[in-house]
Amino acid sequence: MLRWLRDLAARLPSWLMIDGDEVVGACGYKTAPDAAGWVEIGYGVAETRRGRGHATRAVAEMIALAAAEPHIRALTAQTAVANAASQGVLARNGFTRVGESIDPEDGPMIVWRLGCAR
């Protein structure tokens, strides 16, 4: 998680998830907008802090921030096929399943997309 945070913060917008005075996770753009204006997002919550709505709220905030950026037209995300909790985060935020992929580290993935309203 720390390596991912360091790499992400060095190149793209990223944010910490805070609960009270505690950092419970992080989220951010995994890619810069491509030529079509699509941006991939990512997020992670500390294992001991999962199931409390942190990721759902963080994704909602990323959607709001992206909607304010005229060059961003859609957000994408990927979840592991076995990660039902993360799939729920995206579904609750209006993302739609649009395909599948294979990640070298995480295996079979579900690809999600959400258009940014203007």
C-alpha positions as CSV (number, residue, x, y, z in Angstrom):
1,M,0.0,0.0,0.0
2,L,2.8,2.5,0.9
3,R,4.6,1.8,-2.4
4,W,1.4,2.3,-4.3
5,L,0.7,5.6,-2.5
6,R,4.2,6.9,-3.1
7,D,4.1,6.1,-6.8
8,L,0.6,7.5,-7.2
9,A,1.3,10.8,-5.4
10,A,4.4,11.4,-7.4
11,R,2.6,11.5,-10.8
12,L,-1.2,11.9,-10.4
13,P,-3.8,13.6,-8.1
14,S,-4.3,11.5,-5.0
15,W,-6.0,11.9,-1.7
16,L,-5.9,10.3,1.8
17,M,-9.1,9.0,3.4
18,I,-9.3,10.3,6.9
19,D,-11.6,9.2,9.7
20,G,-11.2,11.6,12.7
21,D,-7.5,11.9,13.2
22,E,-6.6,8.6,11.5
23,V,-5.6,7.8,7.9
24,V,-7.7,4.9,6.8
25,G,-6.9,4.6,3.1
26,A,-6.1,6.4,-0.1
27,C,-7.6,7.1,-3.5
28,G,-6.7,8.8,-6.7
29,Y,-6.2,8.7,-10.4
30,K,-4.2,5.8,-11.7
31,T,-3.9,7.3,-15.1
32,A,-3.9,10.8,-16.6
33,P,-6.8,11.5,-18.9
34,D,-6.3,9.7,-22.3
35,A,-7.2,11.3,-25.6
36,A,-10.9,10.5,-25.1
37,G,-10.9,12.0,-21.6
38,W,-11.1,8.8,-19.7
39,V,-9.3,8.5,-16.3
40,E,-8.8,5.2,-14.3
41,I,-9.3,5.6,-10.6
42,G,-8.1,3.4,-7.7
43,Y,-8.6,3.2,-4.0
44,G,-7.7,1.2,-1.0
45,V,-8.8,1.0,2.6
46,A,-6.8,-0.4,5.5
47,E,-8.0,-3.9,6.2
48,T,-9.0,-3.1,9.8
49,R,-11.1,-0.1,8.6
50,R,-13.1,-1.7,5.8
51,G,-16.9,-2.0,5.7
52,R,-17.4,1.5,7.1
53,G,-18.2,3.4,3.9
54,H,-14.8,5.1,3.5
55,A,-14.3,3.8,-0.1
56,T,-17.8,4.6,-1.1
57,R,-17.5,8.2,0.1
58,A,-14.0,8.6,-1.5
59,V,-15.2,7.4,-4.9
60,A,-18.2,9.8,-4.7
61,E,-15.8,12.6,-4.0
62,M,-13.6,11.6,-6.9
63,I,-16.6,11.6,-9.2
64,A,-17.5,15.1,-8.0
65,L,-14.0,16.4,-8.6
66,A,-13.8,14.8,-12.1
67,A,-17.2,16.3,-13.1
68,A,-15.7,19.7,-12.4
69,E,-12.8,19.1,-14.8
70,P,-13.9,19.8,-18.4
71,H,-11.2,17.5,-19.9
72,I,-12.4,14.4,-18.0
73,R,-15.3,12.7,-19.8
74,A,-15.4,9.4,-18.0
75,L,-14.0,7.4,-15.1
76,T,-13.0,3.8,-15.3
77,A,-12.0,1.3,-12.6
78,Q,-11.1,-2.3,-12.3
79,T,-12.0,-4.7,-9.5
80,A,-10.9,-8.3,-8.9
81,V,-13.6,-10.7,-9.8
82,A,-13.5,-12.0,-6.2
83,N,-13.7,-8.6,-4.6
84,A,-17.4,-8.2,-4.0
85,A,-16.9,-5.3,-1.6
86,S,-15.1,-3.1,-4.2
87,Q,-17.7,-4.1,-6.8
88,G,-20.3,-2.8,-4.4
89,V,-18.4,0.5,-3.9
90,L,-18.5,1.2,-7.7
91,A,-22.1,0.0,-8.2
92,R,-23.3,2.3,-5.4
93,N,-21.6,5.2,-7.1
94,G,-23.3,4.5,-10.5
95,F,-20.5,2.7,-12.3
96,T,-21.5,0.1,-14.9
97,R,-19.7,-3.2,-15.6
98,V,-18.4,-2.9,-19.2
99,G,-15.9,-5.8,-19.6
100,E,-13.3,-8.0,-18.2
101,S,-9.5,-8.0,-18.2
102,I,-6.6,-9.9,-16.7
103,D,-4.2,-8.1,-14.4
104,P,-0.7,-9.7,-14.1
105,E,-0.7,-9.4,-10.3
106,D,-4.5,-9.7,-9.4
107,G,-5.7,-12.1,-12.1
108,P,-9.2,-11.8,-13.6
109,M,-10.7,-8.3,-13.3
110,I,-14.0,-6.6,-13.9
111,V,-13.8,-3.3,-15.8
112,W,-16.2,-0.5,-14.8
113,R,-17.1,2.9,-16.4
114,L,-19.0,6.0,-15.4
115,G,-19.6,9.0,-17.6
116,C,-19.0,12.4,-16.0
117,A,-22.2,14.6,-16.1
118,R,-21.7,18.1,-17.3
